[in-house]
């Protein structure tokens, strides 16, 4: 039986790792823990590794329109948010999620935060295929009564060695190495511990268990917030894992494109994947239906507001690309829309001082100034409706923050531009990201 839903009074705040200055217990929304926003109920559905059957994506699009306001959003962790749920619709949604396998353990609803390399095992770039490990991690996580207590902010990551998710400061992560081995990372730092692939999931779960034992305050949500920092737990993890662990020299995480891969990708089996950018992560009912129709069996949701359609026949790719672009989706890796994110803003959030999503997406000829060979490697831009900067990506970001008198554009924490007109602010943000 699905437990009663809990309504939250306030949204999750984004606090920099290591601050340890949260106002109270973690209150992130989940599928069963509903945040009451200005535009209605908001739920967050965890999709471990971003791997989702195509038919379920289509169903989610239908449910968002039937039970909510039709707005569904990709999050920075490859999960999905449904907005504007009508009063009393939460229980019906939870029942549907459970029926379709999206709620395997109600007790672990918010704990199932798992990132994974989106193209692992398909394009030949990783050191090893992490897809089977995602399923193992999710199954064993849900089987642990203890780990149901993890905060909704705690994050696991499985990186196949390419570096696409290892740099996202997960609390417990493994980075693939040659020879079927992994490096264990904690809070975005190399722990120095090296593991055979067969114990990678065990190491992640042990790391989470040690975090809970060391966590003496409910205001500590992340490994980096533990007293002394994330590496203080290494000896205890090493002791539990015993002879399966060795030490190794520091591993440098490969530099990653902060906007993810976009466009056509040749798979090693002769088939094709299409990595699709979704502006501001907004998935309408129509977009969900189109993506599900074009997918063979599965889609992969990415933490950079994208969807990967895998295992496509080469003969079908041209027509699929035309339809995707026609739906407002992005397949050009130099498109200025890539790497632009925004919080909810007005009218969905009571704290917001501007409709940041409309301002961020409006047409702006000056955006073409960032086009060129390096455009896809420019800094991300995040629009925030207030100083809390909810949803801000990890790492260096150009911040566009709404205030009482307009916007401020910040780069490296320093004021780059201030203005009240959205078009001039957009142009300044595009200049700042280079």
C-alpha positions in Angstrom: 0.0 0.0 0.0 1.3 3.5 -0.8 1.5 5.7 2.3 -0.3 9.0 2.7 1.2 11.9 0.9 2.9 14.7 2.7 2.6 18.3 1.6 5.6 20.6 2.0 5.5 24.2 2.9 8.7 25.2 1.1 10.8 24.1 -1.8 14.3 22.6 -1.4 17.0 25.2 -1.2 20.2 24.9 -3.2 23.1 25.3 -0.8 26.7 25.1 -1.8 28.5 21.8 -0.9 30.3 22.1 2.4 28.2 24.9 3.8 26.3 22.8 6.3 24.0 25.8 6.9 20.6 24.5 5.9 17.6 25.8 7.8 16.4 22.3 8.8 15.8 18.8 7.7 15.9 18.1 3.9 12.5 18.5 2.4 13.1 17.7 -1.2 9.9 16.7 -3.0 9.5 13.1 -4.2 6.7 11.1 -5.8 5.1 10.8 -2.3 6.3 14.0 -0.8 4.5 16.9 -2.5 5.6 20.5 -2.6 2.7 22.9 -2.8 3.9 25.6 -5.2 2.0 28.6 -6.4 0.8 26.7 -9.5 -0.3 23.6 -7.5 1.3 20.4 -6.3 4.8 19.5 -7.5 6.2 16.0 -7.4 9.6 14.7 -8.4 9.9 11.2 -9.9 13.3 9.5 -9.5 14.6 7.7 -12.7 17.8 5.9 -11.7 20.4 6.3 -14.4 17.8 8.2 -16.5 16.7 4.9 -18.1 13.0 4.9 -18.9 10.9 2.7 -21.2 9.6 4.9 -24.1 5.9 3.9 -23.4 6.3 5.2 -19.8 7.6 8.6 -21.0 4.5 8.9 -23.1 2.3 7.9 -20.2 4.0 10.5 -17.9 3.2 13.2 -20.5 -0.4 12.2 -20.5 -0.6 12.1 -16.7 1.0 15.6 -16.5 -1.8 17.0 -18.6 -4.6 14.9 -17.0 -3.6 15.4 -13.4 -1.6 18.6 -13.5 -1.0 21.7 -15.6 0.8 19.8 -18.4 4.2 21.1 -17.4 6.8 18.3 -16.9 10.5 19.2 -16.4 13.8 17.4 -16.6 15.9 18.1 -13.5 19.7 18.5 -13.2 19.8 14.9 -12.0 18.0 13.3 -14.9 14.7 13.0 -12.9 11.3 14.4 -13.8 9.1 16.9 -12.1 5.3 17.1 -12.7 3.8 20.5 -11.9 0.4 22.0 -11.1 -1.1 18.8 -9.7 -4.8 19.3 -8.8 -5.8 18.8 -5.2 -6.3 15.1 -4.5 -4.5 14.0 -7.6 -1.3 12.9 -5.8 -2.6 9.6 -4.7 -3.8 8.7 -8.1 -0.4 9.6 -9.6 1.4 7.6 -7.0 -0.7 4.5 -7.8 0.1 4.9 -11.5 3.8 5.4 -10.9 3.8 2.2 -8.8 2.0 0.2 -11.4 4.6 1.2 -14.0 7.5 0.3 -11.8 8.5 3.9 -11.0 8.0 3.4 -7.2 9.5 0.1 -6.4 9.9 1.0 -2.7 7.8 3.9 -1.2 10.2 4.1 1.7 13.1 4.8 -0.6 11.3 7.2 -2.9 13.6 10.2 -2.4 16.8 8.1 -1.9 16.9 6.7 -5.4 19.1 9.5 -6.8 21.4 7.8 -9.3 23.3 9.3 -12.2 25.0 7.2 -14.9 26.9 7.8 -18.1 24.1 8.3 -20.7 25.9 6.5 -23.6 27.6 3.8 -21.6 28.0 0.6 -23.5 26.9 2.1 -26.8 29.5 4.4 -28.4 32.7 2.7 -27.3 34.1 5.6 -25.3 33.8 4.3 -21.8 36.2 1.9 -20.0 33.3 -0.4 -19.2 29.5 -0.6 -19.4 27.8 0.7 -16.2 24.2 0.0 -17.3 23.9 -3.4 -15.4 25.3 -1.7 -12.3 22.4 0.9 -12.3 19.8 -1.8 -11.9 21.9 -3.6 -9.2 22.4 -0.4 -7.2 18.7 0.5 -7.3 17.6 -3.0 -6.3 20.1 -3.3 -3.4 19.4 0.3 -2.3 15.7 -0.4 -2.0 16.4 -3.6 -0.1 18.2 -1.7 2.7 16.0 -0.5 5.4 18.8 1.7 6.7 19.3 3.5 3.4 15.7 4.7 3.3 17.0 7.4 5.7 19.2 9.0 3.1 18.4 12.7 2.5 16.7 13.5 -0.8 19.8 15.4 -1.8 22.2 12.4 -1.4 23.5 11.5 -4.9 25.1 8.3 -6.4 26.9 8.3 -9.7 28.2 5.6 -12.0 30.7 7.0 -14.6 32.0 4.6 -17.2 35.3 6.5 -17.4 34.4 9.2 -19.9 33.8 11.8 -17.1 30.3 12.9 -18.0 28.8 12.5 -14.5 31.9 12.0 -12.3 32.4 15.8 -12.2 28.9 16.5 -10.8 30.0 16.2 -7.2 28.0 13.1 -6.3 28.2 12.0 -2.7 29.3 8.5 -3.7 30.5 7.8 -7.2 32.6 5.3 -9.1 34.7 6.3 -12.1 35.6 3.5 -14.6 39.3 2.7 -15.1 41.1 0.3 -17.5 41.1 -3.3 -16.4 37.5 -3.5 -15.2 38.3 -1.4 -12.1 36.8 1.7 -10.6 38.0 4.7 -8.6 35.8 5.6 -5.6 34.9 9.3 -5.3 33.3 11.0 -2.3 31.8 14.4 -2.5 33.5 15.0 -5.8 36.9 14.1 -4.5 39.1 11.0 -5.3 39.1 8.8 -2.2 42.3 7.0 -3.4 40.5 3.7 -3.1 40.4 1.4 -6.2 37.8 -1.4 -6.6 37.2 -4.3 -8.9 33.9 -3.9 -10.9 32.2 -6.7 -8.9 32.3 -4.7 -5.7 31.5 -1.2 -7.2 27.9 -1.2 -6.0 28.9 -2.6 -2.6 31.3 0.3 -2.2 28.6 2.9 -3.1 26.2 1.4 -0.6 28.9 1.2 2.1 29.8 4.8 1.5 26.1 5.8 2.0 25.9 3.7 5.2 29.0 5.3 6.7 27.6 8.7 5.8 24.5 8.0 7.8 26.5 6.8 10.8 28.6 9.9 10.7 25.7 12.2 10.2 24.8 13.5 13.6 22.6 16.4 12.4 19.6 16.3 10.1 20.8 19.5 8.5 23.7 17.6 7.0 22.4 16.5 3.6 25.7 15.8 1.7 28.9 13.9 2.3 30.9 17.2 1.7 29.0 18.7 4.7 30.4 16.2 7.2 32.7 17.6 9.8 36.2 17.5 8.4 35.0 17.0 4.8 34.1 13.9 2.7 37.5 12.1 2.9 37.2 11.6 6.7 35.0 8.6 6.0 37.6 6.8 3.8 39.3 4.7 6.6 35.9 3.3 7.7 34.9 2.5 4.2 38.2 0.8 3.6 37.9 -1.2 6.7 34.4 -2.5 5.7 35.5 -3.4 2.2 38.6 -5.2 3.4 40.7 -7.1 0.8 38.7 -6.0 -2.1 40.2 -2.5 -1.9 43.6 -1.2 -3.1 45.0 2.3 -3.2 46.1 4.2 -6.3 47.5 7.5 -7.5 45.1 10.4 -7.9 42.8 10.1 -10.9 42.1 13.1 -13.1 38.5 13.2 -14.2 38.3 13.8 -18.0 37.1 17.2 -18.9 33.4 17.2 -19.7 31.2 19.3 -21.8 28.8 20.9 -19.3 26.0 20.8 -21.8 26.3 17.1 -22.7 26.6 15.5 -26.0 24.0 16.6 -28.6 23.3 15.3 -32.1 23.9 12.0 -33.9 26.1 9.4 -32.3 27.3 6.3 -34.1 26.9 3.2 -31.9 29.4 0.4 -32.1 26.7 -2.1 -33.2 26.0 -0.1 -36.4 22.9 1.5 -35.0 22.5 5.2 -34.1 21.7 7.2 -31.0 20.2 10.7 -31.1 21.1 13.0 -28.2 18.4 15.6 -28.0 18.6 18.9 -26.1 15.3 20.0 -24.4 15.3 23.8 -23.9 15.0 24.5 -20.2 14.1 20.9 -19.8 10.4 21.5 -20.6 8.7 18.3 -21.7 5.2 18.9 -23.0 2.7 16.1 -23.6 3.4 16.4 -27.4 7.1 16.2 -26.9 6.8 13.1 -24.8 4.6 11.4 -27.4 7.0 12.3 -30.2 10.1 11.1 -28.3 8.4 7.9 -27.3 7.2 7.3 -30.9 10.7 7.7 -32.3 12.4 5.6 -29.7 12.9 1.9 -30.3 12.3 0.8 -26.7 14.0 3.1 -24.2 14.9 6.7 -23.7 17.7 7.9 -21.5 17.1 11.2 -19.5 20.3 13.2 -18.9 21.3 15.6 -16.2 21.9 18.3 -18.8 18.3 18.6 -19.8 18.4 16.2 -22.6 16.9 12.9 -23.8 18.9 10.2 -25.7 17.1 8.0 -28.2 19.2 4.9 -28.6 19.4 1.9 -30.9 17.9 3.6 -34.0 18.1 2.3 -37.5 20.4 4.5 -39.6 17.7 4.8 -42.3 15.2 6.3 -39.8 17.5 9.0 -38.4 17.0 11.7 -41.0 13.2 11.8 -40.7 13.5 11.6 -36.9 15.8 14.6 -36.7 13.5 16.7 -38.8 10.5 15.9 -36.6 12.5 16.6 -33.4 13.7 20.0 -34.6 10.2 20.8 -35.7 9.0 20.2 -32.1 11.5 22.8 -30.8 14.1 20.3 -29.6 17.8 20.8 -30.2 20.2 18.6 -32.2 22.8 21.3 -33.0 25.7 21.2 -30.5 26.4 24.9 -31.1 22.8 26.1 -30.4 22.8 28.9 -27.8 19.8 27.3 -26.0 22.1 24.5 -24.8 23.4 25.0 -21.2 20.7 27.6 -20.4 18.6 26.6 -17.3 16.2 28.3 -15.0 14.3 27.9 -11.8 10.5 27.8 -11.8 10.1 31.6 -11.5 6.8 33.4 -11.7 3.9 32.4 -11.5 4.8 29.0 -10.1 7.0 30.2 -7.2 5.9 32.7 -4.6 9.5 33.8 -4.0 10.3 34.6 -7.6 10.5 38.2 -8.7 10.3 37.6 -12.5 9.1 35.1 -15.1 12.6 33.9 -15.6 11.7 31.0 -17.9 10.0 33.3 -20.4 12.8 35.8 -20.2 15.5 33.1 -20.7 13.8 31.5 -23.8 12.7 34.6 -25.7 14.2 35.1 -29.1 17.4 37.1 -29.1 19.5 37.6 -32.1 22.6 38.5 -30.0 22.6 34.9 -28.8 24.2 34.0 -32.1 27.4 35.7 -30.9 28.4 32.5 -29.0 28.0 30.3 -32.1 31.1 28.7 -33.4 33.3 25.6 -32.9 33.6 26.1 -29.1 30.0 27.3 -28.4 29.0 24.0 -26.9 31.8 24.3 -24.3 30.8 27.8 -23.1 29.8 28.2 -19.5 26.2 27.3 -18.5 23.8 30.1 -17.8 21.3 29.8 -15.0 18.3 32.2 -14.5 17.1 32.5 -11.0 13.9 34.3 -9.8 15.4 35.2 -6.5 18.7 35.0 -4.5 18.2 31.4 -3.5 19.2 30.3 -7.0 17.2 27.0 -6.9 18.2 24.4 -9.5 21.6 25.9 -10.2 24.0 23.5 -11.9 27.2 22.2 -10.4 30.4 24.0 -11.2 31.2 27.4 -12.8 28.0 29.1 -14.0 27.0 32.5 -15.3 24.2 33.5 -12.9 21.3 35.7 -14.0 19.5 36.7 -10.8 16.2 38.6 -10.6 15.9 41.5 -8.1 13.4 44.2 -7.2 14.8 46.5 -9.9 15.7 44.0 -12.6 18.4 41.4 -13.2 22.1 41.0 -12.3 24.4 38.9 -14.4 27.2 37.4 -12.3 30.3 35.6 -13.6 32.7 34.0 -11.0 30.6 35.8 -8.4 31.4 39.2 -9.7 28.9 41.6 -11.3 29.1 41.5 -15.1 25.9 43.4 -16.0 22.8 44.9 -14.4 19.6 45.8 -16.3 15.8 45.6 -16.3 15.2 44.7 -20.0 15.2 41.0 -20.6 16.7 41.3 -24.1 19.7 43.2 -22.9 20.2 40.8 -20.0 20.1 37.8 -22.3 22.7 39.4 -24.6 24.9 40.1 -21.6 24.5 36.6 -20.3 25.6 35.2 -23.6 28.7 37.4 -23.7 29.6 36.4 -20.1 29.4 32.7 -20.8 32.3 32.7 -23.3 
